[in-house]
Amino acid sequence: MTKTYDVAVIGAGVFGAWTAYSLRRAGAKVVLVDAYGPGNSRASSGGESRMIRLGYGADEIYTRFAQRSLESWKQMFAEIGPHAVPLFQNTGILWLARDQDPYCEAILSTLQTVGARFEKLAGDEIMRRYAIHPGEATWGILEPDSGVLMARRAVQAIVARACEMGVDYTQARFSADTRIDADQSVFACGPWLPKLFPELLGELIHVTRQEVFFFGESPGGYPGLPAWIDFHDLVYGVPNLDGRGFKLAIDKHGPKFDPDIGERVVSEEGLAAARLYLARRMPLLSDKPVLETRVCQYENTWNGDFLIDRHPERDNVWIVGGGSGHGFKHGPAVGEYVAAMIAGTGAPEPRFSLATKQRVQSRQVY
């Protein structure tokens, strides 16, 4: 006898995992399906670490989403118990800012509005505390309560917890021939969304190739180093959290990428750019060996806003995606939002609607 579900969630990345968990917590019968498995190396939710920060310029909606999500992540990790490597690490987040810096000035204003803790630092204080050469970054913002999520392991932990609560999980590739009896379906498939809905999303979701580097450190490393963001140069760094090395990545959108067949080998040009940047900001690392590299992908909407909406021709099908390189941290808030929308108790956010999505990329949310 075929089992019938209230909701089928396709995709066990961070959006799908938290959606399945939130729906099950609300009492729904849920099945979760993924082709390659939670936190796998092809997924946008794979990899070792993701920042969770509150700063979003003047975009208060995402600051509040991150604020809510941070508490949910911490509550979940307390519920599932300790890991050998803590799944949330309270490193703090440091923003490097210029003299004339409207984005970081807006961060200050928004953090004040939402009641978040922060500290404004002068450039020489950044150098003294963290040995980061500020250069043209004359000041900074420290978010002391923010930090880093251990991405792959965190997603796997959420899926495991959802299964303990009664969610059925199966690893299988979803196709037109797949049969699942469910009243509602949620497609949270990240970079696979344009493949599943080519006519609807083929020109609205842009998948880009992104390179990440892990550099070795001298003995002793950089104790107390926060994760940091240089918004002006679109570069971010994550301290050595579990022996894998100092992580550095350039946040600029890369070329078009296929998550199934794309080769995940970094380029010589990408490594050269990373070393050139380190020579300016953290020169003691610029000649250190590369311990690991990673090629992942962003799944971008035209401006970086999420896509969370019904399929225009199928009332019982929901599309959840558009993480756009910043979405991982928001998994809990997205899951709650989707569960409320399916239950009919949530208020739709216009910025997440399909109707607002355009074909030409003009990045506005970072």
C-alpha positions in Angstrom: 0.0 0.0 0.0 1.4 3.4 -1.0 2.0 5.8 1.8 0.3 9.2 1.6 1.9 12.4 2.8 0.7 15.9 3.5 3.8 17.4 2.0 6.7 16.1 -0.1 9.9 18.2 0.2 12.2 17.7 -2.8 15.8 18.7 -1.8 17.5 18.1 1.5 19.7 21.2 1.5 19.4 23.8 4.2 16.0 25.2 2.9 14.5 21.8 2.4 15.8 20.3 5.6 14.4 23.1 7.7 11.1 23.2 5.8 10.7 19.4 6.4 11.5 19.9 10.1 9.1 22.9 10.5 6.3 21.1 8.7 6.7 18.0 10.8 6.9 20.1 14.0 3.5 21.6 13.0 2.1 18.0 12.7 2.3 17.3 9.0 3.2 14.0 7.5 6.3 14.7 5.5 8.6 12.9 3.1 12.0 14.4 2.2 13.8 13.4 -1.0 17.3 14.2 -2.3 19.3 12.9 -5.2 22.8 13.0 -3.6 22.1 13.2 0.1 22.1 16.0 2.7 25.1 18.3 2.7 26.7 16.5 -0.3 29.6 18.0 -2.3 27.4 19.0 -5.2 24.9 20.9 -3.1 25.0 24.6 -2.4 24.6 23.6 1.3 27.7 21.4 1.2 31.1 22.4 2.3 32.4 23.0 5.8 31.4 26.4 6.9 29.0 29.3 6.4 28.8 32.7 8.1 25.8 33.7 10.0 25.8 37.5 10.3 23.1 40.1 10.8 24.5 42.9 8.7 22.6 43.4 5.4 22.9 47.1 4.9 19.5 48.7 5.0 17.8 45.3 4.3 16.0 44.9 7.6 14.0 41.9 6.4 17.1 39.8 6.1 18.6 41.1 9.3 15.5 40.1 11.2 15.5 36.7 9.3 19.1 36.1 10.4 18.4 37.2 14.0 15.5 34.7 14.2 17.5 32.0 12.5 20.5 32.4 14.8 18.4 31.7 17.8 16.7 28.7 16.0 20.1 27.2 15.0 21.4 27.5 18.6 18.2 26.0 20.0 18.4 23.1 17.6 22.0 22.4 18.4 21.2 22.4 22.1 18.4 20.0 21.4 20.4 17.5 19.4 23.4 17.6 21.8 27.1 18.2 21.5 29.3 17.4 18.4 33.0 16.8 18.4 33.2 20.1 16.5 30.5 22.6 17.6 28.0 23.2 14.8 27.8 26.9 15.7 31.1 28.7 16.5 30.7 32.1 18.0 33.7 33.7 16.3 32.0 37.1 15.8 31.7 38.7 12.4 33.9 41.7 11.5 32.9 44.1 8.7 35.8 46.1 7.1 34.5 49.6 6.1 35.8 52.6 4.1 35.6 56.3 4.9 32.6 56.8 2.7 30.7 53.6 3.1 26.9 53.8 2.8 26.4 50.0 3.1 28.3 49.7 6.4 26.7 52.9 7.7 23.3 51.3 6.9 24.4 48.2 8.8 25.0 50.3 11.9 21.6 51.9 11.6 19.8 48.6 11.1 21.6 46.8 13.9 20.5 49.6 16.2 16.9 49.3 14.9 16.6 45.6 15.7 18.4 45.8 19.0 21.5 43.8 18.0 24.8 44.1 19.8 27.7 45.6 17.8 31.0 47.4 18.3 32.5 50.1 16.0 36.2 49.7 15.7 38.9 52.0 14.3 41.4 50.7 11.8 44.3 50.6 14.2 42.2 48.7 16.7 41.4 46.1 14.0 45.1 45.7 13.4 46.0 45.5 17.1 43.3 42.9 17.9 43.4 40.7 14.9 46.5 41.4 12.8 44.3 42.2 9.9 45.9 45.0 7.9 43.0 47.4 7.3 44.6 49.4 4.5 41.9 51.5 3.0 39.4 50.0 5.4 39.6 52.8 8.0 37.0 51.3 10.5 34.9 48.3 11.1 31.8 46.8 12.7 32.1 43.8 15.0 29.0 41.6 15.5 30.0 39.8 18.7 27.1 37.3 18.8 27.4 36.2 15.2 29.8 33.5 13.9 30.1 30.4 11.7 27.9 27.4 11.1 29.5 24.1 10.2 27.4 23.7 7.1 27.6 20.1 5.9 27.3 18.6 9.3 24.6 21.1 10.4 22.3 20.1 7.5 22.9 16.4 8.1 22.0 17.0 11.8 18.8 18.8 10.9 17.7 16.0 8.6 18.6 13.4 11.2 16.5 15.3 13.8 13.6 15.6 11.4 13.7 11.8 10.8 13.7 11.2 14.5 10.5 13.2 14.6 8.8 11.1 11.9 9.9 12.6 8.6 10.5 9.9 6.0 13.8 10.4 4.1 14.7 8.8 0.8 17.7 9.3 -1.5 16.5 9.3 -5.1 16.6 11.5 -8.2 13.3 13.2 -8.7 12.0 13.1 -12.3 8.7 13.3 -14.2 8.4 9.6 -13.6 8.8 9.8 -9.8 5.6 8.9 -7.9 5.0 10.3 -4.5 1.5 10.6 -3.0 1.3 14.0 -1.3 -1.2 16.8 -1.1 1.5 19.5 -1.4 5.0 19.5 -2.9 7.9 21.8 -2.0 10.8 22.0 -4.5 13.8 23.3 -2.6 16.3 22.1 -5.1 18.8 25.0 -5.2 20.8 25.0 -8.4 18.7 22.2 -9.9 15.5 24.3 -10.0 16.2 25.6 -13.5 16.6 22.0 -14.7 13.3 20.9 -13.0 11.4 23.9 -14.2 13.2 25.0 -17.4 10.3 27.0 -18.9 9.5 28.8 -15.7 12.9 29.3 -14.1 15.5 28.7 -16.9 16.0 32.5 -17.3 15.2 33.5 -13.7 17.7 31.4 -11.7 21.4 31.9 -12.6 23.8 29.2 -11.3 27.4 30.5 -10.9 30.7 28.8 -10.2 32.5 29.9 -7.0 36.0 29.1 -5.7 37.1 28.7 -2.1 40.6 28.3 -0.7 41.9 27.0 2.6 45.4 28.2 3.5 47.8 26.7 6.1 48.8 28.8 9.1 51.9 29.2 11.2 51.9 27.3 14.5 49.6 29.1 16.8 47.7 30.6 14.0 45.5 33.7 14.6 43.9 33.2 18.0 40.6 35.1 18.5 40.3 35.9 14.8 36.7 36.6 13.8 35.1 35.7 10.5 35.3 38.8 8.4 33.9 40.5 5.3 35.4 43.1 3.1 32.2 44.2 1.3 33.9 46.7 -1.0 36.2 44.1 -2.5 33.7 41.2 -2.2 36.0 39.0 -0.2 35.4 37.1 3.0 37.6 35.0 5.4 36.8 32.4 8.0 39.3 31.4 10.7 40.7 27.9 11.0 37.9 26.2 13.0 38.6 22.5 12.8 42.1 22.1 11.4 41.3 22.6 7.7 43.0 25.9 7.4 42.1 29.6 7.0 39.2 29.9 4.4 39.2 32.7 1.9 36.8 33.3 -1.0 36.0 36.0 -3.5 32.2 36.6 -3.4 32.0 38.0 -7.0 29.7 35.9 -9.2 31.6 33.5 -11.3 30.8 31.9 -14.7 27.8 29.7 -15.4 28.0 26.3 -13.8 26.2 22.9 -14.0 25.9 21.3 -10.5 25.7 17.8 -11.9 28.6 17.6 -14.3 30.7 20.7 -13.6 34.4 20.0 -12.7 35.2 21.1 -9.1 38.8 22.0 -9.6 39.9 25.6 -8.9 41.6 27.8 -11.5 45.1 29.2 -11.4 43.6 32.7 -11.9 41.4 32.2 -8.8 44.3 31.1 -6.6 46.4 34.0 -7.8 43.6 36.5 -7.0 43.3 35.0 -3.5 47.0 35.2 -2.8 47.1 38.8 -4.1 44.3 39.8 -1.7 46.0 38.0 1.2 49.2 39.9 0.6 47.3 43.1 1.3 45.1 42.1 4.1 46.9 39.2 5.9 50.4 39.1 4.5 51.7 36.4 6.8 49.3 34.0 5.0 50.1 35.1 1.4 52.9 32.5 0.9 51.4 29.7 3.0 50.5 26.4 1.3 47.0 25.7 0.1 45.6 22.8 2.2 42.3 22.4 0.4 40.2 23.9 -2.3 36.5 23.8 -3.2 34.3 24.7 -6.1 30.7 25.3 -5.1 27.9 27.3 -6.7 25.6 30.1 -6.0 22.0 29.9 -7.2 21.1 33.5 -7.9 17.9 35.3 -8.5 18.3 38.5 -10.5 18.9 40.7 -7.4 19.6 38.2 -4.6 16.1 38.1 -3.1 14.7 34.6 -2.2 12.2 32.9 -4.4 9.4 31.4 -2.2 6.1 31.1 -4.0 3.5 28.8 -5.5 3.9 27.5 -9.0 1.8 29.7 -11.2 0.0 26.7 -12.8 -0.1 24.3 -9.9 -1.6 25.5 -6.6 -0.2 22.6 -4.6 3.4 23.1 -5.7 5.8 25.5 -4.0 9.1 26.6 -5.2 11.7 27.5 -2.6 15.1 28.8 -3.6 17.2 31.7 -4.7 19.7 31.4 -1.8 22.0 33.6 -3.9 25.1 33.0 -1.9 23.7 34.4 1.3 20.8 32.0 2.1 22.3 29.3 4.2 22.1 31.1 7.5 18.4 31.8 6.9 17.3 28.1 6.8 15.3 28.2 10.0 13.4 31.3 9.1 12.7 30.1 5.6 11.4 26.7 6.9 9.1 28.5 9.3 7.9 30.8 6.5 7.2 28.0 4.1 5.3 26.0 6.7 3.2 29.0 7.6 2.4 29.7 3.9 1.4 26.1 3.3 -0.8 26.1 6.4 -2.4 29.4 5.3 -1.4 31.2 8.5 1.5 33.3 7.0 1.6 36.7 5.4 3.3 36.6 2.0 6.4 38.7 1.6 6.2 40.4 -1.8 9.9 40.4 -2.4 9.9 36.6 -2.4 7.3 36.3 -5.1 7.8 34.9 -8.5 6.3 38.0 -10.0 9.2 40.2 -8.8 11.9 38.1 -10.5 13.6 39.5 -13.6 15.9 38.0 -16.2 18.8 40.4 -16.2 21.1 40.1 -13.1 21.5 43.2 -11.0 22.8 42.1 -7.6 21.4 44.1 -4.7 21.2 41.7 -1.8 24.6 40.4 -0.5 
